[in-house]
Amino acid sequence: MIKRKLVLSFPENIVTQPITYKLVKEFNLEFNILRAEITPNMEGKMLIELRGDKDQIDQSIEYLTGTGVSVQEAAKDIIIDMNQCVDCGVCTSLCITQALILDNKSFKLKFNKDKCILCELCLDCCPVSAIKVHI
């Protein structure tokens, strides 16, 4: 079993169609919606994490693109320069998924990339700019 983070872009003409439910029903995949938004002009964007067999994930991507959904790998990644970080904890107060926490014993910042939804709220709050986005 593998997992992949993908960014799905839905054009206006298909944003209301039930497309993603087939990822579970027909491709036997687990998926987690990490972020989703619909813009005022009714285009949709979704960051999802798919889990399943590689072949099934590849087939589901073919299905999605066949319906008109644009599929891209989530190329962004949050990087924390631990040499620069002062473990102040400001970022932990903004992290809605608790991907960033202060260890109870060491009071050092811990980052769990699997919980991160790439919302980027932590970027601007870091007083020493130790948090960056790697593209």
N, C-alpha and C positions, 0 to 999 in steps of 0.2 A: 504494500500500500504506500502510495506517495501523496504528497500534498503540493498544491500550486496556488499562488495568489495571482488572481487575474483581475483586470479592469475591464468591465463590460460597458459599452456605450450603446444605448438604445435610441434609434432615431424616432422622431415624433410619430411616425405612422405605425410603429409597433409597440410603443411604450405601454399601452394598456393591455397587450396580449399576454396570456399566461405561458410564458416561454420557459422560465427557470424551473418550474415544477417538474419538467421532463428530465432534469438532471438527476433527480432521485428516481422517478418512476421508470424511465427507459434506460438509464445508464448506470443505475445502482450506485450513485455517488452520494457522499455526504457533502453538504456545502454549508458554509457559514457566511452570512452577509456581514461584512465588516463595516462597510459604509454604503450609503445609498442616497441619491438626491435626484430630484426632478427639477430641471430649470424652468423658469417662467415660460419659455417657448416649448415646453413639454418634451424636452430631450431628457433621457435618463442616463445616469452613470451609477455603476455599482462596483464596489471592490468586494470580491468574494474569495474565499479559500475553498478549493475543491480537494477532497480526499477520496482516493480510490485507486483502482488499477490504472496503470499508465495508458493502456489501450482504450479503456473506457473514457478517461479524461480526454484523450486525443479525439475520440469519436464525438464526445459532447461538444468540443470546440468546433469541429466540422459542422455539427448540427446548429450551433449558435450562429456561426458565420453564414450558414445557409438561410437563416431566418432574417438576416440583415443586421445582426448584432455585431459590432466591432469588438474584437477580443485582443487584448494586449497583456503581456506579462506585467505584473506590478513591479516595475523596474526600480522604484524608489525603495530606499532602505534607510532607517534611522541609525545614525552612527553616533556613539558617545565617546568622546576623547576622555578616557578615565584619568589621564595624566593632567588634564586641564580642569576636570570636574572637582568642585570643592565640597561635594556631598551636602549641599545646603537643603535639598529636598523641595525646592520651589516647584520643580517639574512634577513631582509626585502629587501635588495638590491639584494639578490640572489634568492628570492622566486618567481619563474616564474608564479605562479598561484595567487599570492597575498593572500595566506593563512596566511602569517605573515605580519602584518602591525603595524605601530605606530599610536595610536589614536591621532587625530589632536588636541584634547583639553588637554588630560592628559599626552601625550607623553609616554604612557605606551604601551608595546607590547601586541598586540591582536592576538590570534591564532584561525583560523576558520578551524577545522578539516575536514569539508565537502569539502573544496577547496583543501586540501592537497592531492598530488599525490604520496607521499612517495618517492620522488626523492632523498632525503637525502642530498641535497646541503647545507642545513642549519647546518648540524652537525659539520662539520670541521671549519666553519667560526666563531662560537661563542667563543669569547675570554675568557669567564668564564665557558665554557662547561655546560651550563644550558640546552642544547637541547640534548635529548637522544632518542634512538629507543627502544621501549618496544616490545619485541617479545612474 
